[in-house]
Amino acid sequence: MNLESSLIRYFREVYRLKSIRQASAALNVAPSAVSRQILRLEQMVGLPLFERLPRGVAPTEAAEVLARFTRNYLLDIEHVRGEIDSLRGLQRGHIRIMSTEGLVAYLLNRTIASFNRRFPGVTYELAIAGTDAVAHCLQDGSADIGLAFNAEIDVQLSFAAQIPDPLCAVVAPGHPLADAATLNLSEVIRYAVGVPEKSFGIRRLIDAALSAQKLHLSPVLVTTSIEALKGFARYSGGVTFLPSLPIRRELDRRVLVSKPIIEDTFQRSTHDVCILAGRRLPLAVEAFVEQLKIEASHPPNDGPDQLI
């Protein structure tokens, strides 16, 4: 099937947003132009691609097949570009990274800085999201590398590296829990608690542990921001759940303390460097993954974070 680039772009935006109107806004074209392209594509395929709903559209099975095809098609184009870049000695390249917030200061800042010194012609896109969104962006081909906390096992993903980092209770030094050696989950939830929203790997671990112990939590704060959780613990007298790496600076400065929780799944949690399973990575992406592995195996010194 000979697909024009505009057809692919229009289809993938409608598929991603499940709305012709939202896709037209994202593409900066009229909704009628998007509708015409989708109709044209349906005529080429010979099957309906979207079911029209009162609000938006729903992809059909044919659309799911076409989405996988176009994803692989675009990834193959990226691979070809990477091969061409390799002929230039990695003088060029583009790396799309989707990461949870906690690993930016600890790992990504110094990895990008060291890689940029070696290959100044390479460019980067870095977006921040929860673990679920990181996995989704790898699966749909909109990201090359994903960094997530406690990513779920998925046949579509492979782990290039994993960094152990137990999930702990985090409080300010003057909090009643600050002097405890270890804590039970039931003790922690007696206090005002802040948690990430449900797309975060941290929240998935918390909810699973609460369910297993038949405990109920009514959080005071639910947020998509790790910084907000740190602030809630530091300034509001609350408690939150975080691994150590995102709060390394606060722990070093003793403005927050981290306390182990007696919960096996919390002790086994990891930060994961993920890629799409079976994908032939462009040269720049492959080299960056190797740099991530090196940086992940060597904790930073106590100096200030490196920035580009």
Phi and psi in degrees as a GROMACS rama.xvg file:
@    title "Ramachandran Plot"
@    xaxis  label "Phi"
@    yaxis  label "Psi"
@TYPE xy
-94.2421  103.87  ASN-2
-104.29  128.63  LEU-3
-75.3812  153.152  GLU-4
-62.0855  -35.9303  SER-5
-66.0106  -37.9698  SER-6
-61.0198  -44.4365  LEU-7
-62.98  -45.8447  ILE-8
-61.3133  -45.549  ARG-9
-64.5525  -45.3791  TYR-10
-61.7191  -46.0351  PHE-11
-68.1853  -32.5393  ARG-12
-69.422  -41.9532  GLU-13
-64.9123  -41.1306  VAL-14
-63.6571  -40.7399  TYR-15
-70.6897  -43.2797  ARG-16
-94.7802  -12.8007  LEU-17
56.9257  34.3398  LYS-18
-161.024  127.302  SER-19
-68.9726  -39.4902  ILE-20
-64.8604  -45.1409  ARG-21
-67.0619  -36.5895  GLN-22
-64.0899  -40.7901  ALA-23
-63.954  -37.4304  SER-24
-66.477  -41.1445  ALA-25
-65.9954  -34.3041  ALA-26
-88.3664  -9.95777  LEU-27
61.3663  43.7418  ASN-28
-133.842  170.137  VAL-29
-73.0541  146.425  ALA-30
-55.3354  -34.7859  PRO-31
-63.7887  -33.5982  SER-32
-67.0828  -39.4839  ALA-33
-66.0956  -43.9373  VAL-34
-59.8447  -41.6608  SER-35
-62.7163  -41.4953  ARG-36
-67.6845  -39.3889  GLN-37
-65.9942  -42.0623  ILE-38
-61.5504  -41.7973  LEU-39
-61.7262  -42.0575  ARG-40
-67.2809  -39.3667  LEU-41
-62.7243  -36.2802  GLU-42
-67.3701  -36.714  GLN-43
-67.4035  -41.2633  MET-44
-76.8457  -33.7413  VAL-45
86.623  11.7276  GLY-46
-144.231  151.487  LEU-47
-67.3215  140.843  PRO-48
-101.727  -27.2317  LEU-49
-137.157  139.113  PHE-50
-90.1167  123.459  GLU-51
-76.6304  124.918  ARG-52
-114.212  164.825  LEU-53
-55.2915  -35.4737  PRO-54
-126.988  99.8547  ARG-55
88.0694  -160.89  GLY-56
-136.652  159.058  VAL-57
-122.626  130.285  ALA-58
-67.4941  140.9  PRO-59
-85.9566  177.393  THR-60
-61.4048  -36.6353  GLU-61
-62.4566  -37.858  ALA-62
-66.0825  -37.2339  ALA-63
-63.2325  -41.7517  GLU-64
-63.7077  -45.4553  VAL-65
-66.0511  -34.8376  LEU-66
-62.3894  -42.4692  ALA-67
-64.9994  -41.1111  ARG-68
-62.4738  -47.868  PHE-69
-67.9935  -34.8172  THR-70
-59.9  -49.7264  ARG-71
-64.7634  -36.5438  ASN-72
-60.7404  -47.2787  TYR-73
-68.4358  -36.608  LEU-74
-66.7837  -35.9281  LEU-75
-64.2275  -38.5674  ASP-76
-61.9915  -42.877  ILE-77
-61.1658  -37.9059  GLU-78
-65.7766  -42.0434  HIS-79
-61.2322  -43.9944  VAL-80
-60.1215  -39.692  ARG-81
-63.6967  -40.2293  GLY-82
-63.3577  -40.5699  GLU-83
-65.1859  -41.0504  ILE-84
-60.1383  -35.2561  ASP-85
-63.9695  -30.6147  SER-86
-67.5376  -22.084  LEU-87
-92.8961  5.45772  ARG-88
73.8587  37.0241  GLY-89
56.6902  41.6287  LEU-90
-80.5134  -16.7482  GLN-91
-136.084  173.932  ARG-92
148.585  159.624  GLY-93
-139.451  132.584  HIS-94
-123.498  123.817  ILE-95
-104.689  118.432  ARG-96
-118.343  132.527  ILE-97
-118.241  125.308  MET-98
-139.999  149.986  SER-99
-69.8675  155.096  THR-100
-62.5797  -34.0284  GLU-101
-65.0197  -24.8474  GLY-102
-93.7739  -2.15106  LEU-103
-64.4837  -54.7042  VAL-104
-68.6566  -39.3378  ALA-105
-74.706  -41.6606  TYR-106
-122.577  -47.0749  LEU-107
-71.2772  -40.2681  LEU-108
-55.219  -49.9278  ASN-109
-75.4572  -29.2814  ARG-110
-68.0703  -46.0905  THR-111
-63.227  -40.2538  ILE-112
-62.0357  -47.2564  ALA-113
-68.7555  -38.282  SER-114
-69.0709  -37.6363  PHE-115
-66.1751  -33.1893  ASN-116
-66.1061  -36.8255  ARG-117
-77.6464  -38.3858  ARG-118
-132.875  77.2925  PHE-119
-67.0961  -13.9597  PRO-120
-83.4592  -7.91535  GLY-121
-82.9493  139.188  VAL-122
-113.308  163.749  THR-123
-136.883  148.173  TYR-124
-121.843  128.385  GLU-125
-128.204  120.419  LEU-126
-120.833  149.547  ALA-127
-110.753  133.784  ILE-128
-158.953  174.996  ALA-129
-77.2505  170.39  GLY-130
-56.8812  -43.4957  THR-131
-61.8832  -42.7676  ASP-132
-67.7131  -35.214  ALA-133
-59.6838  -48.1015  VAL-134
-62.4319  -41.931  ALA-135
-62.8395  -41.6681  HIS-136
-67.9857  -32.5156  CYS-137
-67.1028  -42.4761  LEU-138
-67.7274  -35.0022  GLN-139
-92.1395  2.17592  ASP-140
84.1006  8.11723  GLY-141
-87.6105  -3.59408  SER-142
-136.671  148.117  ALA-143
-91.2925  -38.0628  ASP-144
-132.579  137.419  ILE-145
-122.932  136.838  GLY-146
-118.837  118.537  LEU-147
-137.237  158.341  ALA-148
-97.5902  121.424  PHE-149
53.5831  52.6119  ASN-150
-63.002  143.25  ALA-151
-72.9752  147.629  GLU-152
-62.9377  128.403  ILE-153
-145.317  131.324  ASP-154
-64.4425  -19.7806  VAL-155
-82.0528  -10.9314  GLN-156
-119.761  151.772  LEU-157
-130.703  150.684  SER-158
-95.9855  116.887  PHE-159
-79.5843  -27.8539  ALA-160
-161.273  152.547  ALA-161
-135.969  134.767  GLN-162
-115.931  110.046  ILE-163
-61.3853  136.163  PRO-164
-162.976  92.7123  ASP-165
-57.924  145.429  PRO-166
-81.2661  127.513  LEU-167
-128.452  167.745  CYS-168
-82.937  134.616  ALA-169
-122.259  127.393  VAL-170
-141.366  168.136  VAL-171
-76.5834  157.464  ALA-172
-55.6926  -30.9791  PRO-173
-88.4584  3.79306  GLY-174
-70.482  149.019  HIS-175
-57.3516  -24.2719  PRO-176
-88.7375  -5.35232  LEU-177
-65.3549  -26.3897  ALA-178
-96.3437  -0.136922  ASP-179
-72.3889  143.831  ALA-180
-74.0641  -48.8807  ALA-181
-139.691  164.493  THR-182
-133.645  152.917  LEU-183
-95.5262  151.349  ASN-184
-59.0617  -37.7828  LEU-185
-62.804  -31.1665  SER-186
-69.8025  -41.3542  GLU-187
-64.717  -42.7525  VAL-188
-77.8329  2.63269  ILE-189
-73.9451  -17.043  ARG-190
-101.879  172.008  TYR-191
-65.9828  123.547  ALA-192
-119.096  138.672  VAL-193
-113.138  137.145  GLY-194
-136.752  157.762  VAL-195
-72.4879  164.587  PRO-196
-76.0593  175.436  GLU-197
-71.0528  -12.2044  LYS-198
-80.9311  -3.6128  SER-199
-90.1669  141.441  PHE-200
-60.7639  -34.0205  GLY-201
-58.7625  -47.1658  ILE-202
-64.9433  -37.907  ARG-203
-61.5473  -41.2233  ARG-204
-64.5531  -43.8913  LEU-205
-61.4191  -49.0362  ILE-206
-63.4449  -38.7431  ASP-207
-65.3003  -41.4958  ALA-208
-67.5541  -40.655  ALA-209
-61.7941  -43.538  LEU-210
-64.1031  -43.3734  SER-211
-63.0974  -34.6091  ALA-212
-94.6461  4.67558  GLN-213
55.3163  44.4949  LYS-214
-107.583  153.202  LEU-215
-118.584  134.841  HIS-216
-122.366  129.752  LEU-217
-113.517  91.583  SER-218
-67.1407  144.997  PRO-219
-77.6858  -34.2975  VAL-220
-131.493  129.805  LEU-221
-123.329  128.382  VAL-222
-149.955  161.658  THR-223
-97.0533  4.42045  THR-224
-111.698  121.989  SER-225
-65.8061  -37.0665  ILE-226
-60.5699  -38.443  GLU-227
-65.7063  -37.5817  ALA-228
-65.7268  -41.9481  LEU-229
-62.3888  -42.8189  LYS-230
-64.9304  -36.5274  GLY-231
-61.9823  -42.8882  PHE-232
-71.4266  -38.7206  ALA-233
-76.9006  -40.9537  ARG-234
-109.351  -21.6552  TYR-235
-104.433  2.22161  SER-236
71.9596  17.3058  GLY-237
-92.2909  -177.994  GLY-238
-127.806  143.901  VAL-239
-135.308  175.688  THR-240
-117.384  119.368  PHE-241
-147.939  149.521  LEU-242
-73.2934  173.345  PRO-243
-79.5135  -33.8538  SER-244
-61.1629  -41.547  LEU-245
-66.5758  -16.6858  PRO-246
-118.189  23.8554  ILE-247
-57.6032  -44.4504  ARG-248
-64.8952  -40.928  ARG-249
-66.5279  -36.6198  GLU-250
-67.3661  -42.3555  LEU-251
-62.5866  -35.1976  ASP-252
-86.56  -3.85822  ARG-253
62.3064  32.0012  ARG-254
-94.65  -12.8552  VAL-255
-136.899  153.382  LEU-256
-126.469  148.762  VAL-257
-117.561  128.86  SER-258
-121.538  127.6  LYS-259
-61.9971  143.898  PRO-260
-110.614  135.335  ILE-261
-76.0336  86.8129  ILE-262
-158.104  114.703  GLU-263
-55.6499  -44.5772  ASP-264
-65.5653  -31.4673  THR-265
-66.3962  -36.332  PHE-266
-72.4725  -22.9777  GLN-267
-98.4309  6.4253  ARG-268
-71.6364  152.479  SER-269
-140.493  155.614  THR-270
-91.0627  132.493  HIS-271
-119.526  131.604  ASP-272
-94.8327  113.802  VAL-273
-116.025  148.078  CYS-274
-136.687  165.28  ILE-275
-72.1899  126.317  LEU-276
-62.3269  133.704  ALA-277
79.9606  -1.96595  GLY-278
-78.6732  138.278  ARG-279
-82.7678  108.44  ARG-280
-77.0538  140.378  LEU-281
-57.5982  154.611  PRO-282
-56.9013  -44.559  LEU-283
-62.5149  -41.2773  ALA-284
-65.8095  -44.5007  VAL-285
-60.6361  -43.522  GLU-286
-66.6365  -36.0445  ALA-287
-68.1393  -38.1007  PHE-288
-60.4621  -42.3639  VAL-289
-63.2782  -38.3817  GLU-290
-65.7904  -38.4759  GLN-291
-60.058  -42.0454  LEU-292
-60.6458  -42.6808  LYS-293
-64.2183  -48.2466  ILE-294
-64.844  -37.1584  GLU-295
-66.0267  -29.6399  ALA-296
-86.2298  -5.73951  SER-297
-126.613  99.102  HIS-298
-56.5264  147.799  PRO-299
-68.3944  159.694  PRO-300
-76.0868  -176.785  ASN-301
-86.8092  6.91201  ASP-302
-76.2725  -179.704  GLY-303
-67.1888  154.083  PRO-304
-60.8523  142.558  ASP-305
-81.0769  140.264  GLN-306
-128.811  158.447  LEU-307
